[in-house]
Amino acid sequence: MLITGSCRDKTKAQSFEQLADNLKTHFVSDSRVDRFEIRYKSGFNGLYLEGYTTIPAAYDSLQATLANGFVVAGNNFRLLPDGVIGAKSAGIINVSVANLRSKPGHSQELATQALLGTPIQVLDFQDGWYLVRTPDRYLAWLEPGAFVRMTKKEMVAFLNSGSSAQVLAPVELMTSSPGFGVVVSDLVAGDLAKRTGVIQEGFTELELFDGTKGWVASPSLTLHPNFGNSGQLAADSLLGIAATLAGRPYLWGGTSPKAMDCSGFTKTAYYLNGYVIPRDASQQVHAGTEIELTPDFRNLQRGDLLFFGRLRDNGSEKITHVGFYTGNGRFVHAGADNGRILEQSLLPRDEDFAPHRLESLMRARRLRPGTQRVVPVGEAFDQLFN
């Protein structure tokens, strides 16, 4: 929340600031998934407001409270999405990996990424960039060229059409002709595109969401994407995907097979197994179920998530890192200090012992289907607008 402005009536200004603070505290527990941003100024005629929220209840509460205690001369506080976006409040990512920023602009911090075919909710437009929500509920800014805008009805029609194909190969190319020709797009594991129904010489024709067509080797695709509706997720499958990502470079904000940060690595492994989990380590630590940590790690199972961090001055936990437990006191993770994804040990006797990770180990969680915030991909897609 941002509150700025000058006020001729300091008592009213203080009262309004307290109101806004209370609303944010009550409605926004995590600004990465919900927003309440408000600015004001006050003149002789009353308050002038602008800003936005993504929470209908917060918007309604603010308007009701203002009506009962404040003189409002101008109210441009918006509930997103609104008329700025219009009917096309949905979209689908149209590049192999889209970069989403913390603020509008290419020079802004990389907040997260989204793969080709990922549906998004479009919420706002500022400075040539769109504020969007991804299926893991994350909010960030996306450039127009990275996705195709559409109505919610059009997006739902595609998601329910059963006409998609998903890339299995870690890296693949989409070409203008079967096996050769101009490269139409690069592709990575997890990308989704439309099937045209044409197969030729071991290649499948795909169509991107802007209508561009191209060919991909059929063995690199699955025509029946795993949207995680079986309710099963074996540790071997989860760690098998994690193993295929070993050696990939570390990238702050990365959540794709090209490069990723620590929580992007764990999130991507779940996504490629058909499940959506929260984006950041400090969010993932609230998913699944708690597992008690012991010095010999006897309570842990392969595939459990290990969380690392420190205590703040007030005694609260600050989770800063996450990785997969692989058994026998070992874990695999994407660490900025290592520069890539690799497996290390938490046991002092091992040659690849990581002492700073053992010292900062704080929590363990088991994220399985049916536990909190572990959502089948199809369900996460369907709930995007809820």
Secondary structure as UniProt FT lines:
FT   HELIX           10..27
FT   TURN            31..33
FT   STRAND          36..43
FT   TURN            44..45
FT   STRAND          46..53
FT   HELIX           56..69
FT   STRAND          72..79
FT   TURN            83..87
FT   STRAND          90..93
FT   STRAND          97..101
FT   TURN            106..107
FT   STRAND          110..115
FT   TURN            116..117
FT   STRAND          119..126
FT   TURN            127..128
FT   STRAND          129..133
FT   TURN            135..136
FT   STRAND          139..142
FT   HELIX           144..146
FT   STRAND          147..150
FT   HELIX           152..159
FT   TURN            160..161
FT   STRAND          164..167
FT   STRAND          171..177
FT   TURN            178..179
FT   STRAND          180..188
FT   TURN            189..190
FT   STRAND          192..200
FT   TURN            201..202
FT   STRAND          203..207
FT   TURN            209..210
FT   STRAND          213..217
FT   HELIX           218..220
FT   STRAND          221..222
FT   HELIX           235..244
FT   TURN            245..247
FT   STRAND          249..250
FT   TURN            252..253
FT   STRAND          255..256
FT   TURN            257..258
FT   STRAND          259..260
FT   HELIX           262..271
FT   TURN            272..274
FT   STRAND          275..276
FT   HELIX           281..284
FT   TURN            285..286
FT   STRAND          289..290
FT   TURN            295..296
FT   TURN            298..299
FT   TURN            302..303
FT   STRAND          305..311
FT   TURN            313..314
FT   STRAND          317..327
FT   TURN            328..329
FT   STRAND          330..335
FT   TURN            336..339
FT   STRAND          340..345
FT   TURN            348..349
FT   TURN            351..352
FT   HELIX           355..360
FT   STRAND          361..366
FT   TURN            369..370
FT   TURN            372..373
FT   STRAND          375..376
FT   HELIX           377..382
FT   TURN            383..385
//
